[in-house]
Amino acid sequence: QVQLVESGGGLVQAGGSLRLSCAASGLTFSNYHMGWFRQAPGKEREFVARIRSNGNTYYTDSVKGRFTISRDNTKNTVNLQMNNLKPEDTAAYYCAAGLLYGDYKYWGQGTQVTVSS
């Protein structure tokens, strides 16, 4: 049974930082592409960042230069370091895993990030 469990969310002031983590189990983690998505109230879920099984990364434009995605295949974790946070980053953040690039089969339950102005 595949499980993805996010942690690290919270309340932070604008300009602050948070580090999200996603712990994966029940899969061969190193084979999977991993992604972070977010959903703000009343909005559709949107892509934030992804890291391929080979380590290549990609970010949505609004977080480039502020967020960094990384993975540790020895610990089966994927992290999202978020710096210079803005109120518009407020959302529930979800990690996802997939074998096919861009096709995410497994999802976590999410962790809330709230950025106050």
C-alpha positions as CSV (number, residue, x, y, z in Angstrom):
1,Q,0.0,0.0,0.0
2,V,1.5,3.3,-1.1
3,Q,1.5,6.1,1.3
4,L,2.6,9.7,1.0
5,V,2.6,11.8,4.2
6,E,3.3,15.5,4.1
7,S,4.6,17.6,7.0
8,G,6.1,21.0,7.7
9,G,3.2,23.3,6.9
10,G,2.2,26.1,9.2
11,L,1.7,29.8,9.6
12,V,4.5,32.2,8.6
13,Q,4.8,35.9,7.9
14,A,5.5,37.2,4.5
15,G,9.2,36.9,3.7
16,G,9.6,33.9,5.9
17,S,10.5,30.3,5.1
18,L,9.1,26.9,5.5
19,R,10.3,23.4,4.5
20,L,7.8,20.8,3.5
21,S,8.6,17.1,3.6
22,C,6.9,14.2,2.0
23,A,7.6,10.7,3.3
24,A,6.9,7.9,0.9
25,S,6.3,4.2,1.6
26,G,5.1,1.2,-0.2
27,L,6.9,2.0,-3.5
28,T,10.3,1.8,-5.0
29,F,10.9,5.5,-4.4
30,S,13.9,6.0,-6.6
31,N,11.9,5.0,-9.7
32,Y,9.2,7.6,-9.2
33,H,8.9,11.2,-10.4
34,M,7.8,13.3,-7.5
35,G,5.8,16.5,-7.6
36,W,4.4,19.2,-5.3
37,F,1.0,20.8,-6.0
38,R,-1.1,23.3,-4.1
39,Q,-4.7,24.3,-3.9
40,A,-6.0,27.6,-2.5
41,P,-9.6,28.0,-1.3
42,G,-11.9,28.5,-4.2
43,K,-9.2,27.7,-6.8
44,E,-8.1,24.7,-8.8
45,R,-5.1,22.7,-7.8
46,E,-2.0,23.9,-9.5
47,F,1.4,22.5,-10.2
48,V,4.3,23.9,-8.1
49,A,7.4,21.8,-8.7
50,R,8.6,18.4,-9.7
51,I,11.7,16.3,-9.6
52,R,12.3,13.5,-11.9
53,S,13.7,10.1,-10.9
54,N,17.0,11.3,-12.4
55,G,17.0,14.4,-10.3
56,N,16.0,17.0,-12.9
57,T,13.8,19.7,-11.6
58,Y,11.1,22.0,-12.9
59,Y,9.1,24.8,-11.3
60,T,6.1,26.9,-12.1
61,D,7.1,30.5,-12.9
62,S,5.6,32.0,-9.8
63,V,8.0,30.1,-7.4
64,K,11.2,30.1,-9.5
65,G,14.1,31.5,-7.4
66,R,12.1,31.1,-4.2
67,F,11.3,27.4,-3.9
68,T,13.7,24.4,-4.2
69,I,12.6,20.8,-4.6
70,S,14.9,18.0,-3.6
71,R,14.8,14.3,-2.9
72,D,16.6,11.8,-0.7
73,N,16.3,8.4,-2.2
74,T,18.0,6.8,0.9
75,K,15.2,8.2,3.1
76,N,12.3,8.0,0.6
77,T,11.6,11.7,1.0
78,V,11.0,14.7,-1.2
79,N,11.3,18.2,0.2
80,L,10.2,21.6,-0.8
81,Q,12.2,24.5,0.6
82,M,10.1,27.6,0.4
83,N,11.8,31.0,0.9
84,N,10.5,34.6,0.6
85,L,7.0,33.4,1.1
86,K,4.1,35.6,-0.1
87,P,0.5,35.7,0.9
88,E,-0.4,34.3,-2.5
89,D,1.5,31.1,-1.6
90,T,-1.2,30.3,1.0
91,A,-2.7,27.0,0.1
92,A,-2.9,23.3,1.0
93,Y,0.3,21.7,-0.4
94,Y,0.2,18.1,-1.7
95,C,3.0,15.8,-2.8
96,A,2.4,13.3,-5.6
97,A,4.2,10.3,-7.1
98,G,4.1,8.8,-10.6
99,L,6.1,6.4,-12.7
100,L,5.2,8.2,-15.9
101,Y,6.5,11.7,-16.3
102,G,3.7,14.1,-15.5
103,D,1.2,11.4,-14.6
104,Y,0.8,11.2,-10.9
105,K,-0.8,8.1,-9.5
106,Y,-0.4,8.6,-5.8
107,W,-1.2,11.6,-3.7
108,G,-0.7,12.6,-0.1
109,Q,-3.4,14.2,2.2
110,G,-1.8,17.6,2.1
111,T,-0.3,20.1,4.6
112,Q,-1.6,23.7,5.0
113,V,0.7,26.7,4.4
114,T,-0.6,30.1,5.5
115,V,1.4,33.2,4.8
116,S,0.3,36.4,6.6
117,S,0.9,39.8,5.2
